[in-house]
């Protein structure tokens, strides 16, 4: 009633005024907080270390254009404005989406296999290669068994000569 008398009219424009005010208030509250330059740089660094859960290419949320990445960027900014540390923010997203969302997963638990696997494969491959080369070198360094075969042949030849000599004389 007060609004009608204040505006001096009633009609569809007046009926949509409360809805317009609600819409403006919602947009104002939904806008991400403005951060100072130091917090803004921290927000960008955190966003570059978080993976988009929907992107197949493994993009960070800073580079992705998906709706969830936009929401995650907004959440990072809100949490920094609320005073949360980087570790707390990473833990929040890891609990929500799993360690997959972290581009730099923690070096503990099952992730040790992820970090140590390539190193173990390199060491194991090097050991196999060294063993192969060592075996090859020792095989090339030992002479063939030909002298033993020649000795056997010579003793047989000597026996044949003895038996074939006239008169059986050695």
N, CA, C and O of each residue as an XYZ file, in Angstrom:
680
protein
N       0.805     -1.175      0.000
C       0.000      0.000      0.000
C       0.861      1.257      0.000
O       0.582      2.237     -0.691
N       1.918      1.188      0.805
C       2.811      2.344      0.884
C       3.498      2.586     -0.460
O       3.684      3.731     -0.871
N       3.870      1.511     -1.135
C       4.549      1.636     -2.410
C       3.606      2.226     -3.452
O       4.042      3.015     -4.291
N       2.320      1.863     -3.418
C       1.349      2.410     -4.376
C       1.195      3.905     -4.212
O       1.156      4.663     -5.181
N       1.113      4.290     -3.006
C       0.943      5.729     -2.792
C       2.230      6.465     -3.098
O       2.209      7.603     -3.567
N       3.358      5.809     -2.829
C       4.636      6.447     -3.107
C       4.842      6.615     -4.610
O       5.283      7.673     -5.059
N       4.532      5.602     -5.377
C       4.732      5.672     -6.812
C       3.540      6.281     -7.537
O       3.675      6.773     -8.657
N       2.392      6.250     -6.911
C       1.216      6.843     -7.503
C       0.594      6.009     -8.590
O      -0.186      6.534     -9.384
N       0.894      4.776     -8.660
C       0.265      3.927     -9.659
C       0.235      2.489     -9.164
O       0.933      2.131     -8.215
N      -0.549      1.702     -9.794
C      -0.605      0.280     -9.505
C      -0.740     -0.442    -10.832
O      -1.361      0.076    -11.760
N      -0.187     -1.588    -10.930
C      -0.240     -2.314    -12.186
C       0.856     -3.340    -12.257
O       1.451     -3.680    -11.234
N       1.145     -3.852    -13.464
C       2.148     -4.912    -13.607
C       3.548     -4.458    -13.224
O       4.334     -5.260    -12.719
N       3.872     -3.217    -13.447
C       5.210     -2.743    -13.089
C       5.409     -2.797    -11.592
O       6.497     -3.127    -11.121
N       4.377     -2.478    -10.841
C       4.465     -2.498     -9.389
C       4.534     -3.928     -8.866
O       5.223     -4.205     -7.884
N       3.820     -4.828     -9.525
C       3.834     -6.220     -9.077
C       5.205     -6.872     -9.318
O       5.588     -7.771     -8.570
N       5.933     -6.447    -10.322
C       7.234     -7.048    -10.607
C       8.366     -6.407     -9.814
O       9.487     -6.915     -9.842
N       8.109     -5.311     -9.110
C       9.139     -4.638     -8.323
C       9.735     -5.538     -7.230
O      10.958     -5.566     -7.098
N       8.944     -6.268     -6.446
C       9.559     -7.142     -5.436
C      10.435     -8.222     -6.062
O      11.488     -8.569     -5.526
N       9.998     -8.740     -7.183
C      10.804     -9.766     -7.856
C      12.119     -9.179     -8.365
O      13.162     -9.826     -8.269
N      12.082     -8.005     -8.884
C      13.298     -7.359     -9.368
C      14.252     -7.081     -8.213
O      15.461     -7.261     -8.353
N      13.721     -6.644     -7.074
C      14.570     -6.405     -5.903
C      15.190     -7.716     -5.404
O      16.364     -7.739     -5.032
N      14.422     -8.791     -5.392
C      14.964    -10.097     -4.983
C      16.062    -10.555     -5.934
O      17.081    -11.096     -5.503
N      15.852    -10.337     -7.217
C      16.857    -10.722     -8.206
C      18.144     -9.932     -8.009
O      19.230    -10.511     -8.043
N      18.045     -8.627     -7.805
C      19.235     -7.800     -7.581
C      19.960     -8.201     -6.298
O      21.189     -8.255     -6.270
N      19.214     -8.477     -5.252
C      19.818     -8.894     -3.994
C      20.524    -10.235     -4.151
O      21.612    -10.424     -3.607
N      19.929    -11.157     -4.876
C      20.546    -12.467     -5.119
C      21.835    -12.325     -5.917
O      22.841    -12.957     -5.594
N      21.809    -11.507     -6.946
C      23.014    -11.298     -7.749
C      24.120    -10.627     -6.946
O      25.299    -10.937     -7.117
N      23.737     -9.723     -6.083
C      24.739     -9.038     -5.265
C      25.380     -9.997     -4.275
O      26.583     -9.916     -4.027
N      24.594    -10.902     -3.706
C      25.140    -11.853     -2.742
C      25.910    -12.978     -3.429
O      26.824    -13.549     -2.833
N      25.559    -13.304     -4.667
C      26.204    -14.408     -5.381
C      27.526    -14.007     -6.015
O      28.295    -14.880     -6.419
N      27.808    -12.741     -6.113
C      29.056    -12.290     -6.731
C      30.235    -12.703     -5.857
O      30.160    -12.595     -4.633
N      31.315    -13.172     -6.462
C      32.476    -13.556     -5.659
C      33.074    -12.333     -4.979
O      33.015    -11.226     -5.514
N      33.644    -12.535     -3.810
C      34.212    -11.390     -3.096
C      35.417    -10.820     -3.835
O      36.141    -11.540     -4.522
N      35.612     -9.543     -3.683
C      36.803     -8.926     -4.273
C      37.964     -9.137     -3.323
O      37.826     -8.976     -2.110
N      39.098     -9.496     -3.877
C      40.283     -9.798     -3.083
C      41.364     -8.770     -3.348
O      41.432     -8.167     -4.419
N      42.208     -8.585     -2.339
C      43.358     -7.709     -2.562
C      44.358     -8.428     -3.469
O      44.244     -9.639     -3.662
N      45.330     -7.711     -4.026
C      46.241     -8.350     -4.999
C      47.001     -9.559     -4.457
O      47.256    -10.506     -5.201
N      47.365     -9.544     -3.181
C      48.090    -10.690     -2.619
C      47.198    -11.928     -2.572
O      47.625    -13.019     -2.950
N      45.950    -11.756     -2.105
C      45.029    -12.884     -2.069
C      44.642    -13.324     -3.475
O      44.429    -14.511     -3.722
N      44.554    -12.384     -4.379
C      44.215    -12.725     -5.766
C      45.298    -13.609     -6.392
O      44.985    -14.567     -7.099
N      46.559    -13.290     -6.134
C      47.652    -14.110     -6.672
C      47.650    -15.501     -6.037
O      47.937    -16.489     -6.712
N      47.328    -15.586     -4.736
C      47.221    -16.893     -4.081
C      46.074    -17.695     -4.665
O      46.184    -18.908     -4.846
N      44.953    -17.007     -4.964
C      43.793    -17.686     -5.543
C      44.140    -18.271     -6.903
O      43.763    -19.401     -7.214
N      44.857    -17.501     -7.711
C      45.242    -17.986     -9.042
C      46.183    -19.182     -8.916
O      46.058    -20.151     -9.665
N      47.128    -19.120     -7.970
C      48.059    -20.238     -7.777
C      47.317    -21.501     -7.346
O      47.626    -22.595     -7.817
N      46.345    -21.353     -6.457
C      45.558    -22.513     -6.011
C      44.731    -23.058     -7.168
O      44.635    -24.271     -7.350
N      44.134    -22.161     -7.950
C      43.308    -22.589     -9.077
C      44.130    -23.337    -10.118
O      43.608    -24.232    -10.782
N      45.395    -22.993    -10.272
C      46.253    -23.702    -11.233
C      46.652    -25.081    -10.742
O      47.069    -25.922    -11.538
N      46.530    -25.332     -9.422
C      46.886    -26.636     -8.864
C      45.684    -27.546     -8.658
O      45.829    -28.655     -8.144
N      44.497    -27.088     -9.054
C      43.302    -27.909     -8.950
C      42.837    -28.309    -10.343
O      42.761    -27.473    -11.243
N      42.529    -29.585    -10.517
C      42.107    -30.127    -11.814
C      40.587    -30.044    -11.939
O      39.856    -30.233    -10.967
N      40.134    -29.760    -13.140
C      38.703    -29.765    -13.432
C      38.212    -31.210    -13.388
O      38.748    -32.052    -14.108
N      37.208    -31.524    -12.565
C      36.756    -32.908    -12.475
C      36.043    -33.411    -13.731
O      35.920    -34.621    -13.918
N      35.576    -32.517    -14.586
C      34.852    -32.937    -15.781
C      35.703    -32.968    -17.039
O      35.364    -33.666    -17.995
N      36.783    -32.235    -17.057
C      37.601    -32.129    -18.273
C      38.433    -33.394    -18.458
O      39.091    -33.851    -17.523
N      38.404    -33.953    -19.649
C      39.166    -35.165    -19.944
C      40.640    -34.869    -20.179
O      41.476    -35.770    -20.102
N      40.960    -33.619    -20.463
C      42.338    -33.265    -20.791
C      43.179    -32.959    -19.564
O      44.384    -32.742    -19.698
N      42.595    -32.933    -18.375
C      43.357    -32.658    -17.165
C      43.653    -31.190    -16.982
O      44.667    -30.833    -16.383
N      42.781    -30.327    -17.490
C      42.987    -28.887    -17.354
C      42.802    -28.455    -15.908
O      42.055    -29.075    -15.151
N      43.483    -27.397    -15.541
C      43.262    -26.824    -14.229
C      41.966    -26.020    -14.272
O      41.467    -25.673    -15.342
N      41.437    -25.735    -13.089
C      40.191    -24.962    -13.077
C      40.433    -23.525    -13.515
O      39.495    -22.827    -13.899
N      41.676    -23.082    -13.461
C      41.987    -21.729    -13.929
C      41.850    -21.635    -15.448
O      41.518    -20.572    -15.971
N      42.101    -22.731    -16.159
C      42.054    -22.724    -17.619
C      40.732    -23.240    -18.185
O      40.411    -22.971    -19.343
N      39.965    -23.976    -17.385
C      38.757    -24.613    -17.873
C      37.584    -23.628    -17.927
O      37.509    -22.677    -17.150
N      36.691    -23.885    -18.855
C      35.500    -23.041    -19.020
C      34.228    -23.750    -18.548
O      33.135    -23.208    -18.714
N      34.340    -24.932    -17.971
C      33.147    -25.666    -17.556
C      32.482    -24.974    -16.358
O      33.117    -24.212    -15.629
N      31.207    -25.257    -16.180
C      30.438    -24.624    -15.100
C      30.995    -24.991    -13.734
O      31.060    -24.152    -12.836
N      31.401    -26.257    -13.580
C      31.921    -26.673    -12.282
C      33.235    -25.967    -11.965
O      33.510    -25.670    -10.802
N      34.045    -25.696    -12.978
C      35.302    -24.975    -12.754
C      35.036    -23.540    -12.324
O      35.747    -22.995    -11.480
N      34.008    -22.932    -12.907
C      33.643    -21.567    -12.505
C      33.216    -21.563    -11.046
O      33.591    -20.669    -10.287
N      32.427    -22.570    -10.650
C      31.987    -22.658     -9.248
C      33.167    -22.935     -8.318
O      33.234    -22.403     -7.211
N      34.093    -23.773     -8.779
C      35.263    -24.084     -7.944
C      36.147    -22.850     -7.785
O      36.668    -22.606     -6.697
N      36.325    -22.065     -8.851
C      37.109    -20.823     -8.747
C      36.454    -19.862     -7.759
O      37.135    -19.222     -6.959
N      35.150    -19.770     -7.820
C      34.423    -18.903     -6.897
C      34.587    -19.392     -5.457
O      34.747    -18.595     -4.532
N      34.544    -20.708     -5.286
C      34.713    -21.279     -3.947
C      36.112    -21.010     -3.402
O      36.272    -20.731     -2.214
N      37.120    -21.091     -4.261
C      38.493    -20.799     -3.829
C      38.583    -19.357     -3.349
O      39.174    -19.078     -2.306
N      37.999    -18.450     -4.108
C      38.034    -17.034     -3.731
C      37.298    -16.794     -2.414
O      37.768    -16.041     -1.561
N      36.139    -17.438     -2.255
C      35.368    -17.272     -1.018
C      36.138    -17.808      0.186
O      36.161    -17.181      1.245
N      36.764    -18.963      0.018
C      37.496    -19.553      1.133
C      38.719    -18.718      1.508
O      39.042    -18.577      2.687
N      39.396    -18.166      0.506
C      40.522    -17.275      0.817
C      40.041    -16.012      1.522
O      40.696    -15.537      2.450
N      38.914    -15.468      1.096
C      38.361    -14.278      1.744
C      37.955    -14.583      3.182
O      38.000    -13.708      4.047
N      37.553    -15.845      3.435
C      37.171    -16.251      4.786
C      38.382    -16.531      5.665
O      38.227    -16.755      6.866
N      39.592    -16.525      5.090
C      40.802    -16.702      5.886
C      41.321    -18.124      5.958
O      42.173    -18.415      6.797
N      40.841    -19.016      5.115
C      41.335    -20.390      5.133
C      42.705    -20.468      4.460
O      43.007    -19.690      3.555
N      43.517    -21.403      4.907
C      44.860    -21.580      4.334
C      44.778    -22.412      3.056
O      43.742    -23.005      2.754
N      45.880    -22.449      2.312
C      45.931    -23.227      1.072
C      45.730    -24.710      1.356
O      45.020    -25.395      0.620
N      46.350    -25.204      2.418
C      46.216    -26.627      2.767
C      44.761    -26.967      3.083
O      44.273    -28.027      2.692
N      44.071    -26.078      3.785
C      42.665    -26.322      4.102
C      41.810    -26.332      2.837
O      40.877    -27.126      2.719
N      42.129    -25.454      1.899
C      41.374    -25.397      0.644
C      41.616    -26.668     -0.165
O      40.673    -27.247     -0.705
N      42.881    -27.109     -0.254
C      43.186    -28.349     -0.975
C      42.480    -29.538     -0.324
O      41.943    -30.402     -1.017
N      42.485    -29.577      1.028
C      41.802    -30.662      1.732
C      40.300    -30.644      1.454
O      39.686    -31.697      1.284
N      39.711    -29.451      1.407
C      38.284    -29.319      1.118
C      37.951    -29.943     -0.245
O      37.004    -30.721     -0.363
N      38.727    -29.598     -1.254
C      38.449    -30.123     -2.592
C      38.801    -31.611     -2.696
O      38.127    -32.350     -3.413
N      39.839    -32.058     -1.998
C      40.204    -33.480     -2.027
C      39.124    -34.323     -1.355
O      38.829    -35.427     -1.813
N      38.534    -33.818     -0.277
C      37.452    -34.551      0.377
C      36.210    -34.593     -0.501
O      35.472    -35.578     -0.500
N      35.987    -33.542     -1.234
C      34.790    -33.452     -2.060
C      34.919    -34.243     -3.360
O      33.971    -34.918     -3.764
N      36.077    -34.171     -4.021
C      36.249    -34.788     -5.340
C      37.287    -35.902     -5.367
O      37.442    -36.553     -6.400
N      37.993    -36.143     -4.292
C      39.056    -37.146     -4.251
C      40.394    -36.526     -4.621
O      40.450    -35.377     -5.059
N      41.470    -37.283     -4.445
C      42.816    -36.771     -4.746
C      43.026    -36.524     -6.226
O      43.998    -35.878     -6.617
N      42.116    -37.034     -7.060
C      42.207    -36.817     -8.505
C      42.192    -35.330     -8.837
O      42.816    -34.901     -9.808
N      41.483    -34.547     -8.036
C      41.323    -33.124     -8.333
C      42.620    -32.344     -8.082
O      42.765    -31.219     -8.560
N      43.541    -32.920     -7.355
C      44.809    -32.247     -7.062
C      45.801    -32.539     -8.178
O      46.083    -33.702     -8.466
N      46.331    -31.497     -8.810
C      47.336    -31.713     -9.859
C      48.671    -32.138     -9.270
O      49.499    -32.707     -9.982
N      48.902    -31.876     -7.994
C      50.110    -32.302     -7.288
C      49.651    -33.130     -6.083
O      49.563    -32.604     -4.974
N      49.354    -34.440     -6.291
C      48.809    -35.243     -5.195
C      49.815    -35.396     -4.066
O      51.021    -35.292     -4.290
N      49.326    -35.645     -2.847
C      50.229    -35.784     -1.698
C      51.129    -37.010     -1.861
O      50.734    -38.006     -2.466
N      52.323    -36.924     -1.322
C      53.303    -38.004     -1.435
C      53.226    -38.899     -0.199
O      54.169    -38.969      0.588
N      52.090    -39.580     -0.039
C      51.896    -40.470      1.096
C      50.890    -41.549      0.713
O      50.123    -41.395     -0.237
N      50.907    -42.644      1.470
C      49.952    -43.721      1.240
C      50.129    -44.387     -0.115
O      51.246    -44.687     -0.536
N      49.007    -44.612     -0.790
C      49.049    -45.267     -2.097
C      49.707    -44.393     -3.154
O      50.162    -44.895     -4.182
N      49.758    -43.100     -2.910
C      50.377    -42.204     -3.881
C      51.893    -42.368     -3.934
O      52.531    -41.906     -4.881
N      52.479    -43.021     -2.924
C      53.920    -43.281     -2.972
C      54.263    -44.167     -4.165
O      55.322    -44.014     -4.773
N      53.369    -45.091     -4.498
C      53.594    -45.934     -5.673
C      53.591    -45.085     -6.934
O      54.372    -45.322     -7.855
N      52.710    -44.094     -6.969
C      52.652    -43.189     -8.115
C      53.951    -42.401     -8.250
O      54.456    -42.220     -9.358
N      54.481    -41.941     -7.147
C      55.706    -41.142     -7.182
C      56.952    -42.015     -7.310
O      57.903    -41.629     -7.989
N      56.963    -43.189     -6.666
C      58.149    -44.030     -6.670
C      58.196    -45.056     -7.784
O      59.266    -45.589     -8.079
N      57.070    -45.347     -8.411
C      57.000    -46.351     -9.476
C      57.955    -46.095    -10.625
O      58.709    -46.995    -10.997
N      57.953    -44.905    -11.198
C      58.891    -44.649    -12.301
C      60.353    -44.773    -11.885
O      61.179    -45.253    -12.661
N      60.673    -44.353    -10.686
C      62.048    -44.470    -10.208
C      62.426    -45.936    -10.033
O      63.527    -46.341    -10.407
N      61.520    -46.735     -9.466
C      61.794    -48.167     -9.310
C      61.934    -48.856    -10.667
O      62.794    -49.721    -10.832
N      61.110    -48.486    -11.628
C      61.213    -49.068    -12.970
C      62.544    -48.706    -13.616
O      63.154    -49.539    -14.287
N      62.994    -47.489    -13.423
C      64.279    -47.063    -13.981
C      65.437    -47.836    -13.350
O      66.335    -48.291    -14.058
N      65.423    -47.986    -12.040
C      66.483    -48.723    -11.352
C      66.449    -50.200    -11.763
O      67.497    -50.791    -12.024
N      65.251    -50.802    -11.822
C      65.137    -52.202    -12.226
C      65.605    -52.429    -13.658
O      66.294    -53.409    -13.938
N      65.237    -51.537    -14.559
C      65.687    -51.644    -15.953
C      67.186    -51.494    -16.074
O      67.823    -52.200    -16.855
N      67.758    -50.573    -15.301
C      69.217    -50.395    -15.308
C      69.931    -51.635    -14.790
O      70.974    -52.018    -15.318
N      69.375    -52.263    -13.759
C      69.986    -53.482    -13.217
C      69.919    -54.624    -14.234
O      70.885    -55.369    -14.392
N      68.800    -54.761    -14.912
C      68.689    -55.803    -15.941
C      69.660    -55.553    -17.090
O      70.287    -56.491    -17.581
N      69.790    -54.317    -17.518
C      70.710    -53.967    -18.610
C      72.157    -54.247    -18.202
O      72.923    -54.807    -18.985
N      72.533    -53.861    -16.983
C      73.888    -54.098    -16.486
C      74.161    -55.603    -16.417
O      75.246    -56.051    -16.787
N      73.183    -56.386    -15.944
C      73.342    -57.830    -15.862
C      73.516    -58.436    -17.260
O      74.349    -59.322    -17.452
N      72.746    -57.971    -18.218
C      72.848    -58.457    -19.594
C      74.222    -58.151    -20.176
O      74.846    -59.017    -20.789
N      74.689    -56.928    -19.988
C      76.003    -56.547    -20.525
C      77.124    -57.328    -19.847
O      78.086    -57.727    -20.502
N      77.008    -57.544    -18.554
C      78.036    -58.280    -17.812
C      78.091    -59.729    -18.292
O      79.179    -60.269    -18.493
N      76.937    -60.363    -18.477
C      76.881    -61.732    -18.953
C      77.448    -61.834    -20.364
O      78.130    -62.803    -20.694
N      77.174    -60.863    -21.170
C      77.665    -60.855    -22.548
C      79.185    -60.691    -22.579
O      79.872    -61.327    -23.379
N      79.699    -59.830    -21.697
C      81.135    -59.587    -21.644
C      81.879    -60.841    -21.170
O      82.936    -61.159    -21.716
N      81.361    -61.553    -20.181
C      82.030    -62.770    -19.697
C      81.942    -63.882    -20.730
O      82.870    -64.683    -20.848
N      80.852    -63.948    -21.480
C      80.730    -64.962    -22.525
C      81.718    -64.688    -23.656
O      82.251    -65.629    -24.245
N      81.966    -63.435    -23.965
C      82.909    -63.083    -25.027
C      84.348    -63.276    -24.557
O      85.234    -63.506    -25.380
N      84.596    -63.187    -23.261
C      85.954    -63.299    -22.736
C      86.432    -64.734    -22.598
O      87.639    -64.973    -22.611
N      85.537    -65.690    -22.468
C      85.958    -67.084    -22.322
C      86.129    -67.703    -23.702
O      85.288    -67.502    -24.578
N      87.215    -68.459    -23.905
C      87.420    -69.091    -25.209
C      86.446    -70.246    -25.398
O      85.864    -70.749    -24.436
N      86.279    -70.650    -26.625
C      85.380    -71.754    -26.971
C      85.903    -73.049    -26.354
O      87.031    -73.098    -25.862
N      85.117    -74.048    -26.383
C      85.473    -75.355    -25.861
C      86.283    -76.162    -26.880
O      86.453    -77.370    -26.715
N      86.772    -75.519    -27.906
C      87.503    -76.196    -28.977
C      88.741    -76.936    -28.489
O      88.979    -78.052    -28.953
N      89.552    -76.382    -27.575
C      90.726    -77.144    -27.132
C      90.350    -78.469    -26.496
O      91.046    -79.465    -26.696
N      89.263    -78.504    -25.732
C      88.853    -79.764    -25.127
C      88.438    -80.752    -26.215
O      88.755    -81.939    -26.135
N      87.746    -80.273    -27.205
C      87.326    -81.137    -28.311
C      88.548    -81.597    -29.104
O      88.595    -82.736    -29.568
N      89.529    -80.720    -29.260
C      90.742    -81.088    -29.992
C      91.532    -82.139    -29.221
O      92.101    -83.050    -29.823
N      91.573    -82.021    -27.896
C      92.277    -83.017    -27.100
C      91.609    -84.378    -27.231
O      92.276    -85.404    -27.363
N      90.279    -84.370    -27.193
C      89.571    -85.640    -27.383
C      89.864    -86.215    -28.765
O      90.064    -87.419    -28.918
N      89.885    -85.346    -29.760
C      90.154    -85.794    -31.125
C      91.580    -86.333    -31.250
O      91.815    -87.338    -31.921
N      92.527    -85.657    -30.598
C      93.922    -86.121    -30.662
C      94.102    -87.478    -29.998
O      94.844    -88.322    -30.500
N      93.437    -87.690    -28.887
C      93.583    -88.994    -28.235
C      92.945    -90.090    -29.089
O      93.466    -91.204    -29.133
N      91.872    -89.813    -29.742
C      91.249    -90.778    -30.643
C      92.155    -91.046    -31.840
O      92.318    -92.188    -32.270
N      92.743    -89.969    -32.370
C      93.659    -90.110    -33.504
C      94.872    -90.972    -33.116
O      95.332    -91.806    -33.896
N      95.365    -90.756    -31.925
C      96.506    -91.552    -31.463
C      96.135    -93.029    -31.364
O      96.915    -93.908    -31.731
N      94.936    -93.279    -30.865
C      94.502    -94.661    -30.762
C      94.339    -95.291    -32.151
O      94.706    -96.451    -32.342
N      93.802    -94.555    -33.113
C      93.627    -95.066    -34.476
C      94.977    -95.325    -35.101
O      95.142    -96.336    -35.784
N      95.937    -94.468    -34.901
C      97.279    -94.658    -35.463
C      97.936    -95.911    -34.882
O      98.593    -96.674    -35.590
N      97.742    -96.102    -33.577
C      98.340    -97.287    -32.965
C      97.755    -98.579    -33.539
O      98.454    -99.558    -33.800
N      96.470    -98.523    -33.714
C      95.805    -99.740    -34.205
C      96.051    -99.988    -35.706
O      95.967   -101.127    -36.166
N      96.342    -98.969    -36.432
C      96.508    -99.130    -37.873
C      97.954    -99.284    -38.288
O      98.201    -99.491    -39.476
N      98.882    -99.201    -37.439
C     100.277    -99.366    -37.784
C     100.558   -100.820    -38.102
O      99.987   -101.746    -37.526
N     101.423   -100.962    -39.004
C     101.738   -102.360    -39.333
C     102.446   -103.059    -38.143
O     103.432   -102.563    -37.599
N     101.938   -104.135    -37.800
C     102.539   -104.940    -36.727
C     102.022   -104.536    -35.364
O     102.453   -105.112    -34.366
N     101.090   -103.543    -35.269
C     100.511   -103.144    -34.004
C     101.469   -102.447    -33.083
O     101.235   -102.430    -31.874
N     102.534   -101.871    -33.586
C     103.548   -101.160    -32.810
C     103.058    -99.747    -32.448
O     102.488    -99.065    -33.301
N     103.258    -99.318    -31.261
C     102.890    -97.934    -30.930
C     103.850    -96.915    -31.419
O     103.647    -95.720    -31.201
